[in-house]
Amino acid sequence: MGLFSSDPIVAKKEHWASPQPPNVVLHALTQAFSSHGERLRHVGPRLEVRLGSRWKFTHLGPFFAQGRANIPLVLVFVTAPSGYGTAITAHAFDTLGFRLGDGSVFGVPEALAWRVEEFLTYAAGVVGVHRPGPAARPAPGPVPGAESLPRQEPRGFQ
């Protein structure tokens, strides 16, 4: 591992098959992702979807819901006609960019992997492909030793 890196921390590529024609598949993906305000780019049979905000995620991190919602990802869908409909290649990766080390601090790789799985499952569902989604996250347990800490009452409420 190098001291600095700009490679994605998480990247995943999958191949799907849909019985729909390529133009219908691209239209369905475009409609699904444009309704959320993501940045879309079409180039022929390729759709690129940019999600999140590197700035917001860097400042809020994976600890806050707003930070996790802004994980910077790119989803690339490439369609090609096939004998049964459309062959789809889905590629998802993070765009955190230049950083110190491999980025494996504070649960960042886990948060990125979760978000990639979430969006790939969503995209697969949009085009009618069954893809098992990520399991539900377990609720975080109590902080060890928290019960022995003195409780501070909120001020102004007496």
Secondary structure, 3 states (H helix, E strand, C coil): CCCEECCCCCEEEEEEEECCCHHHHHHHHHHHHHCCCCEEEEECCEEEEEECCHHHHHHHHHHCHHHHHCCCEEEEEEEEEECCEEEEEEEEEECCCCEECCCCCCCHHHHHHHHHHHHHHHHHHHCCCCCCCCCCCCCCCCCCCHHHCCCCCCCCCC
